[in-house]
Each structure stands twice: as C-alpha cells, then as structure tokens.
Amino acid sequence: MLFCIYTRRQHQCIQTETLPPKQTTTQEHSTKMAAASISVFPVFVSFLFVVSSLSPVMSISIPTVSDSGHRTPANQTFRPSKHMQKLKSVNAYLKKINKPAVKTIQSPDGDVIDCVLSHLQPAFDHPELRGQKPLDPPARPKGDEREETATESLQLWTDSGESCPEGTVPIRRTTEKDILRASSIKRFGRKLRRHVRRDSTGGGHEHAVVFVNGEQYYGAKASLNVWTPRVTDGYEFSLSQIWVISGSFSHDLNTIEAGWQVSPELYGDNYPRFFTYWTTDAYQATGCYNLLCSGFVQTNNKIAIGAAISPRSSYNGRQFDIGLMIWKDPKHGHWWLQFGSRLLVGYWPAFLFSHLRSHASMVQFGGEIVNSRSSGFHTSTQMGSGHFAGEGFRRAAYFRNLQVVDWDNNLLPLTNLHLLADHSNCYDIRQGRNNVWGTYFYYGGPGRNNRCP
C-alpha cells in the first residue's frame, strides 16, 4: 500500500536536533506480552454456500492453530454451515463495536476513521459507565508545565485536512478482515497470558527494557522516537511502550500500557501505530487493545487510538519522537493518558482495576518483539530501528527524559533502575544520563544475525 506524506504535513514537522548524549553504558533486560494468531479468510463464501446445499461436509486442507498460536497446515473436516455461522457472529460483533458516526474520514493508509459522539463510544457500554459522560481534565503532575521542545509525531489520517468535530472522538473502524485474522472473536484485540516477565524464559517474547520497582508509583513519563521496524512473520509484532504494573505475575496482574507498535495481525499492515492496552487479571478475560472493549474513555477529538503515526524517524536522518505520560488523578483516582505536547487522550476508570486502584508497584519502559521461530531459527523481526543500542543517536531507537510520578503528584527522575535484555545478541540496551535528556537509553536490534542464529 502506498504510504503518503503530504506537503501540508511536512510543514508541520520539526526536525529533532537535540544534541546526542555523550554518555552511555549498561546493558541487559526482560518483560511481557505476546500474541500470535491465525487467519481464516472468507474467500469462498458464495462457493461454500452452494456446496453446503449439495453436501453437508467437505474435507480439505486448511491451516490450524498450534498450542503456540502458529499456523500449521493439516487435513481437517471443513463445515460450510459452521463457517457461515462464524461470519454471522463476526458481523454481529462488528455492529456492536463500530458505533454510529456523525462523520467519516478516509485515511491514506486505507483506515476508516469514524467520528463518534463521545457518550456513545464503547467505554459507555460498561454497566458502571452507562449513561455517563467523559470527565473534565484532571490536574497534571507538577513539573509537567513545559511544552515539549521536540516535534511530536502526528497521525496519517489527519493528512487530508479533515478532523472530527467537538463533542466526538475519532475511532478506527474495525473490519471483518481485522477479526478474521484472529483465531476467534473472543481472542480478537486481546493478548495471550504471560506478557510481562522479569526473566527470559518462555513465551517467544523478547524484551529490552528498563524498569523500577520496590516503591509506590502513581505514573510514568518519557519521550520515545518512532520507527518502522520490519516484522517478518504475520503473527509476530514489534512494539515500544510504557508499562504501569501492579499485582503478582500470575492471575491478578494489573497493567496499563501505551506506546507504538507494528502488528500485521491486529492491523493488517506494517505501519507503526499508537496503541493502548489494559488488563486486571493477567490477560485472561479482562482488557483489550485500544477501544476494542468497554474500558478506556477517550476525551480527545484529534487522536485516533490504533491509527498510524506519521512522520517517523529515519536512519541517519531526522528523528521524530512522541511524548507519553500515564498518571493517576489524585482527585478521582482514574489513570489518565497524555500524548505528544500535552494532548489529553482520555482515562482508564479506577474501578476497572484491583491493585492499580491504589497505585503501581512497578514501571517499565522499552521494546518487545515476538519470536515465533516459524522458519526453525530466530526471527528477523526488528526491535526499535532494527539497529543495536551502541549505534547511538540517529541510528538506534531511544527513550529519553524518563520520570515517575509520586504520591503527591510530582514528576521525579528514576532511581535504582534495572536494565534487562532477554537475548542481547539479538536485541540489546544501553542506558545513560545527561543534562538534556535526563535518564535515557538506546535499545533494539535486527533479530537474526551471526551472533543470534
């Protein structure tokens, strides 16, 4: 698909010329998530309808999903009537999740953005929110008064010059193809369990991250540059994000997550997209990506969660980063999300959570990929820019100005931070500190190489 950057957008872009930090060192890490799934395509629907009237059962070779979630061919009995029933269920789900729009915007990348009245967004299907309206903005943490000096990455759907009216929120329309790429409607828009880990064992997920723990945290803030890492398998992904975490790493894990990701399975392409996620039971039954379930309440009419970010950083070229902040409103206790230069996106209501209803016990920053080993060796899916941390500014991905929020709503620098990289020959991390970037780190890598077979 042709990716368009319009002249109008370029006039909005500002080159990030922050001086590269002189200091680096430290190495290693680990943590979280995953998802690999399967597609079932409705290409033969009309054909199957005819066949079903002639023969109730037809045996053909179709892909199946292994325990690890990967596609494996197998001879199976395929029942046209069952397939038709699935399509009916998909369409019923689409009617539920896609809300009536007062305006529709066509994005150059093929997305359709619906402008939905704020009080009709999916969050208000939740019994505890039904009949309510979005809350007014909260007090921001002390120390967040300054505007971002680097350029903020905007989104591709705004290139047309169109925008959603006041009183509405922009929502990326979910399509039949989106759902059919998942193994089931129940799995669509959700992650598998064991996505946040402190060790490097199992799951096929590899990380390069910085984290702090051992205290009570009420938020986190950082700026991270945006890239388009290559994802070499349709059921893998590459992401960079902030995690706000509480609970045990088993059945009662609470997380709030935001960042950018490339996920062909979820979105059907290879664009980096702004995303959110939450769970309150270790990714078992609660939570979802973006606005794909009742939970996150959006208050902004300029940012579409799940939409492609534009522009992006280029190797040895201009760097574009986005500011992200997640913090707990001291008055109402909800967790708010800020994107770019002080754009409030919305909030996760406190009642969604158990442990996070009070505070977080861990905050994490960094990158993650899925390594499916679908070809029998380590994936070539890239993390960050696809280059190792040692290459530094303009070449490697970074997080800068890392901070946490304390009990009194103050932004503070990180102390006692830990670095972990699951497989440093594939993806690594290096941390440093200076007066311009505060606490920062470079991270990422190419995946498969001579030292990562």
Backbone hydrogen bonds, N-H to C=O, Kabsch-Sander energy under -0.5 kcal/mol:
donor,donor_aa,acceptor,acceptor_aa,energy
4,C,2,L,-0.6
10,Q,6,Y,-1.9
11,H,7,T,-1.7
12,Q,8,R,-0.6
12,Q,9,R,-1.4
13,C,9,R,-0.9
13,C,10,Q,-0.5
16,T,319,Q,-1.0
17,E,15,Q,-0.8
25,T,431,Q,-0.8
29,H,420,L,-6.9
40,V,180,L,-2.2
43,V,41,F,-0.8
45,V,42,P,-1.1
48,L,44,F,-3.2
49,F,45,V,-2.0
50,V,46,S,-1.7
51,V,47,F,-2.5
52,S,48,L,-2.9
53,S,49,F,-0.8
53,S,50,V,-0.8
54,L,50,V,-0.7
54,L,51,V,-1.3
55,S,51,V,-3.2
58,M,78,F,-1.6
60,I,58,M,-0.6
60,I,76,Q,-1.5
62,I,60,I,-0.6
62,I,74,A,-1.7
64,T,72,T,-2.3
66,S,64,T,-0.5
66,S,70,H,-2.5
69,G,66,S,-1.8
72,T,64,T,-2.4
74,A,62,I,-1.5
76,Q,60,I,-1.9
76,Q,74,A,-0.6
78,F,58,M,-2.1
78,F,76,Q,-0.6
79,R,77,T,-0.5
82,K,79,R,-0.6
83,H,79,R,-2.0
84,M,80,P,-2.5
85,Q,81,S,-1.8
86,K,82,K,-1.9
87,L,83,H,-2.0
88,K,84,M,-1.9
89,S,85,Q,-2.1
90,V,86,K,-2.5
91,N,87,L,-2.4
92,A,88,K,-2.1
93,Y,89,S,-2.2
94,L,90,V,-2.4
95,K,91,N,-1.9
96,K,92,A,-1.3
97,I,93,Y,-2.6
98,N,94,L,-2.6
99,K,97,I,-0.8
102,V,115,C,-2.9
103,K,115,C,-0.8
105,I,113,I,-2.9
107,S,105,I,-0.6
107,S,111,D,-3.0
110,G,107,S,-2.1
113,I,105,I,-3.1
114,D,112,V,-0.6
114,D,171,I,-2.8
115,C,103,K,-3.2
116,V,114,D,-0.9
116,V,169,V,-2.6
118,S,167,G,-2.4
120,L,117,L,-2.5
121,Q,118,S,-1.2
124,F,121,Q,-1.8
125,D,122,P,-2.1
126,H,123,A,-1.7
129,L,126,H,-2.0
130,R,126,H,-1.7
132,Q,129,L,-2.5
142,K,409,N,-3.1
144,D,141,P,-1.5
154,L,310,S,-1.4
156,L,308,A,-2.0
158,T,155,Q,-1.4
159,D,156,L,-1.9
160,S,157,W,-0.6
161,G,158,T,-1.9
164,C,301,N,-0.8
168,T,165,P,-1.5
169,V,116,V,-2.6
171,I,114,D,-2.7
172,R,305,I,-0.6
173,R,112,V,-3.2
179,I,175,T,-1.6
180,L,176,E,-2.4
181,R,177,K,-1.2
182,A,179,I,-1.5
188,F,184,S,-1.2
190,R,187,R,-2.0
192,L,34,A,-2.1
196,V,32,K,-0.7
197,R,195,H,-0.5
205,H,202,G,-0.7
206,E,369,I,-2.2
208,A,367,G,-1.9
209,V,420,L,-2.3
210,V,365,F,-2.8
211,F,418,H,-2.3
212,V,363,V,-2.3
214,G,361,S,-1.0
217,Y,215,E,-0.5
217,Y,360,A,-2.9
218,Y,405,V,-2.9
220,A,326,I,-2.6
221,K,403,Q,-2.3
222,A,324,L,-2.2
223,S,400,R,-2.1
224,L,322,I,-2.2
225,N,398,Y,-1.5
226,V,320,F,-2.5
232,T,230,R,-0.6
236,E,233,D,-2.0
238,S,262,V,-2.0
239,L,368,E,-2.7
240,S,260,W,-2.6
241,Q,366,G,-2.5
242,I,258,A,-2.6
243,W,364,Q,-3.0
244,V,256,I,-2.6
245,I,243,W,-0.5
245,I,362,M,-2.8
246,S,254,N,-2.2
250,S,248,S,-1.4
253,L,250,S,-0.7
254,N,246,S,-3.2
255,T,279,T,-2.2
256,I,244,V,-2.1
257,E,277,Y,-2.7
258,A,242,I,-1.6
259,G,275,F,-1.9
260,W,240,S,-2.4
261,Q,273,R,-2.0
262,V,238,S,-3.0
263,S,261,Q,-0.5
267,Y,263,S,-2.6
268,G,263,S,-0.5
268,G,264,P,-1.7
273,R,261,Q,-2.5
274,F,307,A,-1.8
275,F,259,G,-2.6
277,Y,257,E,-2.1
278,W,288,C,-0.8
279,T,255,T,-1.8
282,A,253,L,-2.5
284,Q,281,D,-0.8
288,C,278,W,-0.5
289,Y,189,G,-2.4
290,N,276,T,-2.3
292,L,289,Y,-2.3
295,G,293,C,-0.5
297,V,347,Y,-3.3
298,Q,296,F,-0.6
299,T,345,V,-2.8
300,N,345,V,-1.3
305,I,303,I,-0.6
306,G,274,F,-2.8
307,A,304,A,-1.9
309,I,272,P,-2.9
310,S,154,L,-2.6
313,S,226,V,-3.5
314,S,318,R,-2.0
316,N,394,R,-3.3
317,G,314,S,-2.3
321,D,151,T,-0.9
322,I,224,L,-2.6
324,L,222,A,-2.9
325,M,338,Q,-2.0
326,I,220,A,-2.6
327,W,336,W,-1.9
328,K,218,Y,-2.6
329,D,327,W,-0.6
329,D,334,H,-3.4
333,G,329,D,-2.3
335,W,348,W,-2.3
336,W,327,W,-3.3
336,W,334,H,-0.6
337,L,346,G,-2.5
338,Q,325,M,-2.9
339,F,343,L,-3.0
340,G,323,G,-2.7
342,R,340,G,-1.9
343,L,339,F,-1.6
344,L,342,R,-0.8
345,V,337,L,-2.7
345,V,343,L,-0.5
346,G,337,L,-1.0
347,Y,297,V,-2.3
348,W,335,W,-3.1
352,L,349,P,-1.6
353,F,350,A,-1.8
357,R,354,S,-0.7
358,S,355,H,-1.7
359,H,355,H,-1.4
360,A,217,Y,-3.1
361,S,245,I,-2.3
362,M,245,I,-1.7
363,V,212,V,-2.2
364,Q,243,W,-2.4
365,F,210,V,-2.9
366,G,241,Q,-1.9
367,G,208,A,-2.3
368,E,239,L,-2.1
369,I,206,E,-2.3
370,V,237,F,-1.6
371,N,204,G,-4.3
372,S,370,V,-0.7
376,G,373,R,-1.7
378,H,453,P,-0.6
382,Q,230,R,-2.9
383,M,445,G,-2.4
386,G,383,M,-2.0
389,A,444,G,-0.5
391,E,388,F,-1.7
392,G,389,A,-1.8
395,R,392,G,-1.7
396,A,392,G,-3.1
397,A,443,Y,-0.9
399,F,441,F,-2.2
400,R,223,S,-2.8
401,N,437,W,-2.7
402,L,439,T,-2.1
403,Q,221,K,-2.3
404,V,412,L,-2.6
405,V,219,G,-1.9
406,D,410,N,-2.2
409,N,406,D,-1.8
411,L,142,K,-2.3
412,L,404,V,-3.2
414,L,402,L,-0.7
418,H,211,F,-2.7
420,L,209,V,-2.3
421,A,29,H,-0.8
422,D,207,H,-2.0
426,C,423,H,-2.1
427,Y,423,H,-2.6
428,D,444,G,-2.5
430,R,442,Y,-2.6
431,Q,25,T,-1.4
432,G,440,Y,-2.4
434,N,438,G,-1.6
438,G,434,N,-1.1
440,Y,432,G,-2.4
441,F,399,F,-2.3
442,Y,430,R,-2.6
443,Y,397,A,-1.9
444,G,428,D,-1.8
445,G,383,M,-1.8
447,G,426,C,-1.7
448,R,379,T,-2.0
449,N,452,C,-1.3
452,C,449,N,-1.3
